[in-house]
Amino acid sequence: MTTAQESTITTRADGPAREHIDLVETYAAHNYHPLDVVISRGEGAWVTDVEGRRYLDALAGYSALNFGHSHPRLVERAKNQLDHLTLTSRAFHSDQLGPFARDLAALTCKDMILPMNTGAEAVETALKVARRWGYDVKGVAADQANIVTMAGNFHGRTSTIVSFSTDEDARRAYGPYMPGFRVVPYGDVAAIEEAIDANTVAVLLEPIQGEGGVLIPPDGFLREVRELCSRRSVLMVADEVQSGLARTGRTFACDHEDVVPDVYVMGKALGGGIMPVSAIAANRDVLDVITPGSHGSTFGGNPLASAIGHEVVAMLATGEFQERAAQMEQILRPGLEELTAHGVVAVRVRGAWAGLDVDPALMTGYELCRRMADRGVLAKDAHDSTIRLAPPLVASDEDLSLMIDVVRDSLTA
């Protein structure tokens, strides 16, 4: 399937697909609103549903599948580790965690890492580390620490994280909410500085807000935040769970402004699309506040996850995937910007990541994604009439052209 015409299919679920969907609707909580597509196989940038129809995956698991589905190098490493050891818990050492930690620390140019499982766990870990650093190092009075966060953020769905979410769907009816967070407009350095006081321990931000629709801050914003945090003795914490690990054409989105935060938060692609693997990285003067018993995870840093994460780091160390994402931008940007003649009112592209705002009078983002699925390309809406595109970094130039053609056809059908 290489052309938009060949990929014109209809996702009106019936037969085996309908059976699977009905099972989920009956026995699983309705916390998602997926398209009527039931995927059974994936290879590279393409997936196949239970009835044999193929789709180009233009979501890539919210950037968890940066290296595509079933990347042979990652699958081989996982299979090999499955034959040896999968779990010890951190009560004992394994022969996989040390090499993974060493090489991930080198990739981030930090002294140490702290491994967890999901992106939300890594964010929670960063929040705990920032508070403990504030009390033990900065000297903030007990229980007085505050953290500055950004409006429009998405850092996960734990009760702590939704306490500072501005997304009403994610936040409603989960109170009482945790205090200690100050929300300011994204991209507004003056507002951040005004929110900082003597008890501020960290500024938490996404270098690019993915869930919001690939929102890119003003040029210089990250540099100004870095300078502000250094001047006011506040940790700069960069949530690179979606934006990091080659998605934007650099190892981290912060690299586009040559900014190094105090704490990196990583996840999604770190597990190669095979396992949930996450971590934070920081220097010893920050991470040394964590002591035995003060934080942990049964599965965090397990041998299987460490083996896969180690292979991901080795793949990133070559720079191949960062270069490929930068090349993909050269195809995506002009192709998507042409869609402003077909109902798209704004286009944002950074590397292999794009956000499109559709004229709301034309259709919603969900409707556009449904039409795209009918034509053989899978994508996800963000909010209202916005969609985001994040094809795997192994997608070919022809795949990208097909994706752009399908977006155009779906807008004009």
Secondary structure as UniProt FT lines:
FT   TURN            4..7
FT   HELIX           15..27
FT   STRAND          39..44
FT   STRAND          46..49
FT   TURN            50..51
FT   STRAND          54..57
FT   HELIX           60..63
FT   TURN            64..67
FT   HELIX           72..82
FT   TURN            83..84
FT   TURN            90..91
FT   TURN            95..96
FT   HELIX           97..108
FT   STRAND          112..116
FT   HELIX           119..133
FT   HELIX           134..138
FT   TURN            142..143
FT   STRAND          146..150
FT   TURN            151..152
FT   HELIX           159..162
FT   TURN            163..164
FT   HELIX           168..171
FT   TURN            172..173
FT   STRAND          181..184
FT   TURN            186..187
FT   HELIX           189..195
FT   TURN            198..199
FT   STRAND          200..205
FT   TURN            210..213
FT   TURN            219..220
FT   HELIX           221..231
FT   TURN            232..233
FT   STRAND          235..239
FT   TURN            241..248
FT   HELIX           253..257
FT   STRAND          263..266
FT   HELIX           268..271
FT   TURN            272..274
FT   STRAND          278..282
FT   HELIX           284..287
FT   TURN            288..289
FT   TURN            292..293
FT   TURN            300..301
FT   HELIX           303..317
FT   HELIX           320..337
FT   HELIX           338..342
FT   STRAND          344..349
FT   STRAND          354..358
FT   TURN            360..362
FT   HELIX           365..374
FT   TURN            375..376
FT   STRAND          377..378
FT   STRAND          380..381
FT   TURN            384..385
FT   STRAND          386..389
FT   TURN            393..394
FT   HELIX           397..412
//
